[in-house]
Amino acid sequence: MRLNLYANPPSLVGPAIFCVFLLAAPPPALAVRKIVIKFASLAPEGTTWMNIMRRLDRDMRKGTKKAVRFRIYPGGVSGNEKDMVRKLRVGQLHAAGFTGVGLGEILPAVRLFELPFLFRNYKEVDAVHMELDSWFEAGFRSKGYVLLGWSEVGFAHFFSKNPIAGAGDLVRQKVWMWEGDPLARTYFETIGVHPIPLAVTDVLTSLQTGLINTVYISPLGAIALQWFTKVRYISPVPMVNVTGAIIIRKIQFERMMKGHQDLLLERTRARMRELRRLTRVENARAIEAMTKRGLKLSPPPLPKEMKALRQLSHEAQEIIAKKLIPADLLERAGRILEVLRAGRPSQ
């Protein structure tokens, strides 16, 4: 007897065919989820910082077969760092590259890395990072973010239209302050300076009009933003190390497959190590390039001026720490630096 599947099919045929289709189609859970990370930064296109981000984007596209990629908004097109923090919180952005000002809006203790005259060289910066980074990683996670990697702007110098050899010279200048930065305000007020708060995007125009005549920034940053073209002097003594980092919303990070999460952490941290190395080299070259273009070094502070400036900075550190940084964290950093400067092995 021939079985006719088109007339009065047995009751098992329908379920059997349905099962064949189920087996032929891949389970939805196995489909690779496409992730686009909306990333913003103040760094202009073409700078070292943005070139590294483009490489990171290529790393992720290649390593995930285009499942994870960045959509990059450079040069402040997403607003200043406070704007970027707000957009992260509401989900308009997924990740961002910040300086300490933006990072401090989320986790104020990050400003430890930007305390004036706390660090004397990059070796000290690296030593404190090595010991305290796990604390900061946990801190960002508690705020709903994942710290992908530390970047760096570098040691900031004063760039001015008049020579600055000490605090006495500084108080007579029209000094810019990053708008809304509690650390900068406390520092300047402690040393007797009345700063003029402005957004970073308004600084170049304000130098041109004379609203301000003194700014603080890393040499590489001064070139990238063209601020050096509107001043005549650079201070030989760096004021502060300007930190930076890339963070991503934890909810966006957790949307990725575990393997893609691991790759993002690994590649970002590798690229940030590359960025820090390049930034340090290029900051040194930037000073040489600017002096060849006519920028002059201010006279170095006299020993008594330098001592007074460090003392004022120490007083500012104590005030700032009470507002922004847990006392025990600052003490840990101090012990690390003390051991390093004494040449003793760490305990």
Buried (B, 14 or more C-beta within 10 A) or exposed (E): EEEEEEEEEEEEEEEEEEEEEEEEEEEEEEEEEEBEBBBBBBBBBEBBBBBBBBBBBEBBBEBBEEBBBBEBBBBBEBBBBBBBBBBBBEEEBBBBBBBBBBBBBBBBBBBBBBBBBBBBEBEBBBBBBEBBEEBBBEBBEEEEBBBBBBBBBBBBBBBBBBBBBBBBBBBEBBBBBBBBBBBBBBBBBBBEBEBBEBBBBBBBEBBEEEBBBBBBBBBBBBBBBEBBBBBBBBBBBBBBBBBBBBBBBBEBBEBBBEEBBEBBBEBBBBBBEBBBEBBBEBBEEBBEBBEEEEBEBBBEBEEEBBEBBEEBBBBBBEBBBEEBBBEEBBEBBEEBBEBBEEEEEEE
